[in-house]
Structure formats: structure tokens, C-alpha cells
Amino acid sequence: MTNDSDHFPPRILIVDDQQSMCEMLVDTLSPNGFEVQWKTQAIAALGLLKELAFDVVLTDLKMPDMNGIEFCQEVNRNHPELPVVVMTAFGSLEAAVSAIRAGAFDFVTKPLDMDLLDIALERAVKQARLQQEVRQLKTSLDVGVNFGKLIGKSPPMQELYRQLSQVAAVDTTVLITGESGSGKELAAQSVHQHSKRRDKPFVAINCAALPESLMESELFGHVAGAFTGADQDHEGLLVRANGGTLFLDEIGEMSASMQPKLLRALEANCVRPVGGTDEIPFDARIVAATNRDLETAVEAGTFREDLFYRINVVPIHLPPLRQRSSDILILAQFFVKMFSEKANVEVKEITEGVAQRLLDYHWPGNVRELRNTMERAVTLSDGKRLRIEDLPESIRNYQSRTMVIASDKPEELRSLEEVEKRYILHVLDTVDGNRTLASKILGLDRKTLYRKLIRYEQTNT
């Protein structure tokens, strides 16, 4: 039995009139990660369900005080969210069907195949906890699971909140790293909002969006007549952010010729506008962000080492969405509520089927992709509840991609190059994109790994 690290061990209640069967199941299931209690009478089991919370009930069909069908009906009536797995004699299909009709989640046949029983119980626990998570979505949003505009209650996000809170209290330069769509600008805004500069401007610029000539003018400003079209003086963003925070997004894309100019400005705390002769002092906190591995870029000669050390005073890494799966439904419900209110429609609920699809998907575009997905679902939905049909086809039909190596089917085998590629990407994903650590695990030097990743990116375009 594999458990979600965010939950306690699954608790199971066994109901069977044979004490020896209950004890055998305890001995078998406890080592598999279950916390087990048992009763030999259905009436006593119903009483225990009023006192304690369980993830799943495993019951026999034939009991003296109440048969399994009646027991399933009682559990379903009083605890509709609690799945019941029934044990029935081999070949008694009619009894199993009756149990399912009475509200049982699944059935297993006697004599028990313990592997099949473990699978059935794991499915039941997964279903119960999914139902519980869907029910708690609104409550989770109401009690507060955020830091600034960042949302999530998973351990990686709690650690991120701790780091952001610490760094916000001191006036130092921060470098935020993370995959595209993971929320780097929201993290930068959170640092600003929790700092002593919160009442001053938060100014952002995307270093990948402007050509070098405009970038210099935007950052440093220009004087009238500095170039064609410069009809009046223009204040640069470094000065405009005076007293506040300047967010340099995608700083890894800044041109090589702009990097020393920025470094000088940061070291001197003053700028010289384009075409000007006088230097203007500024006092702005710098928060930079990138989805690139700047250490590798330094080694490749595309990013200045001195600028890297100047901005990498306090590094903070944002976890990708796939590494904080317990936040997916919280974020999804937040976006559903936001877009429903924006469209002035009734707030839509996420069904269990939709929730399961969202949890199964790998979210390469991170929170940004999830946001767009929920906006699309709310827009296309014609009812109060979101349907699986409202999701994009890529999410509806997603199946986890696995690599089959030991197979006797030629169509399932892959080339050595494909195996290498997938393994390298798997290692990178496992170490959260840390190419230095990945190169050590793979036994490759960083430059070789860098060249391979460049080739993979080219083949995917």
C-alpha cells in the first residue's frame, strides 16, 4: 500500500464474525501500511463508525446479527462518503451484485487473494480521500492557504512561504528560479508586499520581451533628443522603482552587451540616462527571476559571472506544480471561483471525475496552464458542475508516459537514444532541474549535459 505523504496511514475497519479471519487480516494488512481495527458484529461496527473516522470498511456478507447487504445500506445511509469493500464466497456473483447495488464500492472473493485485496483497498482509500478533498476545497480557500498571491498548502509551498517571509524582512537582492508558469512574478510580488518597501512602487520588466536598444532606455531612461523619437525626457524603471522593488523577469535572456551596464548600475546605485551626462541615484531592491540554469549559462559564456553573483545573493526556487500535487485541486477551485465571478455565472463545482483528471495530468505549463484550463472549463460549461467534457482533450485523454524496456513486443521498444533522453529528463525532473546535481548522477560533465538538453529542445520544436 502506497500512501500520500500528506495523509496519515489509511484506517480500515474489518467486520467479520470469525475472529480468526479478522486477526489474519490484521497481520496481513498492517505491514502494508494500514491502521486496522476489527469487529465481529455488524451492530458493534456501526457503533464504532459513529466514534471514529475510517477510510474504508472491509466486511463479510454473511454475519449472524445483520447480513452484509443490510450493513452496506446502513453505512451508505449514515456515511455516504465511506467506501465499503465486501468479501463474498467464490462464485457468488449474485450476492456481489446485490452488495454493489446496496452501496458497496467493490467486492473480493474468498478465498482471498491478498494482492487483489490490497489493490481493492488502495482504490477505495484513494476514492474516499479524493471525495474528502473535493468537499474541503471551499473550506481550504476560506481558511487561508496563501502567501501574498501564491496559493498552496503542500510542504514545498510551506517551505517556500518560510523562505519568502525570511527574505522579505531583509533588504537584499533575490534570485527566483523555477519553470515557466510556476509563479515567479507572484513570488516577487509577495516579497515586496511583506517588506518594509510595501508602500513604494513594485515595477516589473521582462528582459526577454524588449530589444537591447529599448531595454537600455527602459531601465536607465533617456533624455530628449537621445535618438529619433525621443521628444522628451523619459524616467527609467530603476529610478521609477525608487524606494520600492524592481523585478527583472527572465534576466537570463538579457543580451551580453546589456549585462555589464546593468551590473555597473547595481554596483553604483545610480544610472546615466541614454544620451545624458548626469547620473541619477536610485534606491530600489532588486528581485530577478529566470527559468534558465544561470550557472550553466555562466560556464557557456552567455551570462556574466560577476552579474550572476551580484543577483544571486539569496536564491529561492519555486517547485513545479507536479511536485506539489496536493495543491492542484485548491488552485483549480480558486480559479473556478475567480472565473465564475468574472463571468457573472453561478459558482461551478469540480466533480470527482474532473478532479481525478486534474490530479493525473503532469502539468508541463505549471500553474499558468492550470489557470488557462479552468478558465476554458468555466467558459464551456453549461451547468453548475464542471464536466470531464469541459476539459481540454490533452487532459481528458492523458495517460502517464512510461518507458517499457523489458518487453517482448517490438512495437513497445525504443531506441537507445530515446531511452537515454527520457532517463536524463527523468533525472532532471527528480532533482528539480538542478543540472549540477543531475550531471553528477548521470556521470556527465555539465557541458555535455547542456549540449544534450539543447538538442532535446531543438527536436521538440
N, C-alpha and C positions, 0 to 999 in steps of 0.2 A: 504493500500500500504506500503510495507516494503522497505526501502531504504538502499543501501550500504553506510556505514558510510564514505567511501572515496569519495562520489559524492555529488553534490548539489541536491536539490529536483528535481525530473523529471519535465520537462517543456512540457506541452501539448498544442497544437493548435486545437481548436474546430472550425469546419466550418459547419454552418447550416443556412439556410435562415430564420429560425424562431428565433427571438431574445429571446423569452421566453424559448425556448429549450436550447439555449446557456447559459442563466442565471441560469436555473435549473441545468445544468451540472456543472457549476462553483461552485454553492452552494453545490453540492453533492461531487465533486471530490477534492475540495480544502482541506476539513478536512481529506481526505485520503492521504495527502502528496504531491499532485500535485500542481505545479505552472501553472495556467491556463490563457490563452488568447483566444479570440474568434473573428471570423469574420462572417458576414452574406453573404459574396460574395466570390466565389472561386478566382476571379481575385485579390481581395484585400488580400486574404490569401497567394497567390503565391508571391505577393509583400512583405508581411511580412516575408516570409521564406528566402528572399534574405537579410534581415536586421538582423534577429535574429536566433539563433540556438534553435531547439526544439528536444526533444527526441522521440515524437510520434505525429501524426496528427490523429484526430478523425473527420470524415466527413460524412455528409449525402450524399445519392446518388442522390436525386432529388433537384437540385438547378436551378434557372432561367437563370443565365448567363453562366454556364458551368456545365454539369452533372458530377456526381461523377466518372464515368468511365474516362472521359477526364481529370478530375482533378488528378486522381491517375496516369494516364500516364504522366502528366506534372511533378508531384512530383517525380516519379520514374526516369524520364529523367534527371532532374536537381539536384535531391538529392537522388541518388540511395541507400544511407545508411539509409534514414529516413523511418521508418515503418509507414504505413497508415492503420488505422482500420476504416472500413466503417460501417455505420448504414443503414440497409435496412428494409423494411416492412416485417412483419411476413409472411412467406410462399413464399417470393420472392427469391427462391433458385437460379434461373437462373441469376438474377441480381448480387447476391453474387458471383457466379462462375465467371461472367464476370469481376467483380472487382478484384478478385484474379488473373485472367489472365492479368489484366491491371497493376498488380504490388502491389496490396494491400496485407498487411501482414495478416490480419484477418478480420472477419466481425461479427457484432452483430445484432440481430433482434429487431425491435420495435414492441410493447412497450418494453423499455429497462429493463432488469434485471440488477440492479446496481452491484450486486455481480459478475455476469458474465462479465460485462463491466470492472470492476476493475481488474479481472483476465486477461482479454484480453490486457488491457493497461499495466499491470505489465509484461506480457510476451513480449510485444512489446518493452518496455523500456529495459528489460534485453537483448533482442536480439540486440538492437541498441548499447547498451554500450559494449556488447561483440565484435561487429564488430569494434567499435571505438578502443577498447583496442588492438585487433589483429592488426589493422592498425598502431597503435602507438608503437608497440613493438620495431621496429628497432630504431625509434627516441629516445625512452626511454633509450635504451642502449647507444646511441651516446651521449646524454646529460649528462650522468653520474648519476647513482643511486647506488653508491657503497661506501664502506669504506674499503680500502685495497682490499682484495679478497672477501669480503662479498657483496652480491648484494641484493637490495630491496629498495623500496621507501615507504613502508607501514608505518603507525605511529609507530608500535612496533619496526621496524628497524631504523627509525629515532631516536627514544629514545635510542636504543642500540648504534647507532653511537655517540650520545652525551655522553653517559656514557664511551664508549671506548676512545673517544677523551680526556675526562677529566682524566681518569686513566692513559692514556699513558704519560701525561705530568708530572706525579709524579712517583718517583721510589719506588713503594710499591708492596707488594705481592697481587696477584689477584686470586680469585677462580671463574672459569667459570662453570656454571651448565647448563644443558639442555639435552634433549633427544638425544639418539643415532642418528647420521646423521644430526644434526641441525647445524653443522659448528663450533664446539668449537675450533678446531685447527686453523681454519681460523681467528677466533676472537683473539686467542692468537697471531697469526702472525701479525694481524692488530695492536695490542697493541705495539708489538715490532717495527713494521715499522714506527709508529708515535711517538716513544720515542727517547730520546737522545742516546739510545743504538743501533739505527738502523744500524750503520755501523759495529757493532760487531756481533758475531755468534748468530743465533737462533737455539737452539738444542732441539730436542724433543725425548721423550721416552714414550712408552706405558707401564704403570705399570702392566697391565693385561697380557702382552704378554711374560714376562720372569719369570722363576722360581726364587725363593729367592736368590739362590747362584749366579746366573748370574746378578740379579738386583743389588746386592751389588757391584759386580765388575764393572758393567756398570756405576753406579752412582759415586762410590768413586775411581775406578781404582784398580789396583793391581801391586805388584812388581813381578819381575821374581822369579819363584820357589815357589810362594804362594800356588799353587795347581798344580795338574797334568795338563800339557798342557800349563802352564803359562811360556813360554820360554823367555819372555821379559816384561819389564815394560809396563803397559797399563794406559793411562791417562783417568780418569773418566770424565763423562759428566759434572759434576758440575765445574770442572776445565776447561774443554774444552769450556764451555759457559762463561768463564771469560770475564767480560765487557759487555756481552750480556744478553740473556734471556734463561732460561731453562724451557721448557714446560713439565710438568708432567701430561700426559694424563691418564685418568681412575685411578686417585690416590686413589679412594675408594676401588680399588681391591688390594692395596698393603698389603702384609702379616703383621700380627700383630707384628712379630719379627723385621721386617724392619722399621716399623714406628718410634720407638724411635731412631734408628740410623739416620734416615733422620732428625728427629726433632733436634737432637744434632748438626748435620752438619749445619742446617739452623740457629740455635741459635748462633753457634760459628763462622760461616762463614769460616770454614775450614774442610778439610776431611783428614782421615787417610786411605790410600790405603790398600786393603786386603793384609795381610802379611807384611805390612810396620810398621815402628816405628815413622816416622816423619809425622807431619801434614802439609798439603798444604793449604794455604789460597786461597779463591776464592771470586770473586765479580760478582755474577750472579743474575739477577732479576728472581724471581720465579713466574711463572703462572701455576696454576694447573687447572685441569678440571675433571668433573665427571658427569655421568648420574644418580648417586645414590643420595638419600637423606642422606647426611652425619650426619645431626642431629639425624635422626633415627638410623643410624649406631652407633653413639656415645652412644645413650641410650641402644642399643642392645649389646654394649660392643665389637663390631667388628672394631671400629675405635677410636683411641686415642683422648680424648677431647683436650689435650694440643696441639696436632698436628693440629686438626681442627681449633682451634683459631689462630694458627700460620699462616695457609694458607688462612684463611677466613677473611683477613684484608679488602679487597674490593670485595664483591660478585657481580657478574654480571650474569644475567640469559638470555639465548638465547630462544626466543619464538619458539615453534614448527611451522612447515610450515602451519598447519591447522589454526593457529591463525593469519596468515598474508597472506590470500588468494589472496590479490591484487598483491602479488609478484610472484605468481605461473607462470603466462604467461611470465613475464620478465625473470625469471630464465629459463623457458623452451626454449625460443628463444635464450638466451645466450648459452645454451648447444647445441642447434641445430646448431648454427653458429660455435661453437667450434669443434663439431664432424664432421661437413661437411668439414671444412677446414682441419681437421686432416686426413680425408679420401680422400681429394682432389676431392670432388664432388661439384656440384652446390649447393649453399646455398638453403636449403629447407624452405618452408613457412609452418606455422601452420594454418590449416584450422579452420573454426569456429566449425566444429564438433569435431575435436581433442581438441580444446581449451575448449569446454564445458565439455568434458570427464575429462580433467585435472582439471578443476575447481570443478567438482562434487566429485572427489575422495578425500579420507580423509588422505592420505599420512602418514601412520604409520612410514615409514622409513625416513620421512622428506626429506631434500634436497638431501641426498645421493640416496634415492630411485628415486626421480625425475631425477637426473642426469643419473642413470642407465637406466631409462625408455626412455629418449630422445636419449641416445646412441643406444639403441636397435632399436628405431623407425627410426633413420637415417640409420642404417645399413641395415634394412629390406626394406626400402622404395626404389621404383624403379622409382620415379619421382621427380619433383621439389617441390611438395607439400606433406606433411605428411598426410596419411590417417588414419582413425579410425582403420583400419585393421592392421596398423603398431604398435599399442599399445598392451601391454600385455592383455591377456584375463581378468585378475583380474580388470583392469581399464576399459576396454571396457564394461564389464557387471556389473560394480559396482552399487549397489543401497544402499542408506543410510539405515543403520540398525536402525530400530525404535522398541521400546518396546510397544506392544499392551497389555493394561491392561483391559480396559473396552470393552470386546468383548464377543459375544455370540457364537463364533466359538471355540470349544475346541482345535483345532489344532494351534490356534494363541496364546493360553495362555501359560504362563511359570511358572515354579516352583518359590516358594518364594525365594529360594537360588539364582536362576538366576536373579530375579528382584533385589535382594539386591546387587549382584555382579555388574550388569550393572549400578545401581544407584551410587554405590561407585566409579566406574571408571568414570562415568559422572561427579561427583562432583570433583574428582581429575583433570579431564581434564579442568573443568571450572575454577579451582583455579590455573591452570598452574602447577600442580604437587606438590603444597605446602602441604605436608602431615600434618603439624601442623595446618594449617587453615582448611584442609579437616576434620581432626579429630574433630575439634570444631563444624563444620557444621553438621557432622554426629552424634555427641554426643557419640563418641567412644574415648577411650584413645589411645594414639599413638601406644602402644604395640599391642593392639587388631587390630588396622588398619593394622599394619605392618604384623601381622600373617595372616590376611585375604589376603593381597596382595601377600605374599609368596605362599599361597595356590592357588591363581588365576594363578600365573606364572607357578606353577607345573602342573596345569590342562591344560594349553595351550601348554605345551611342548610335 
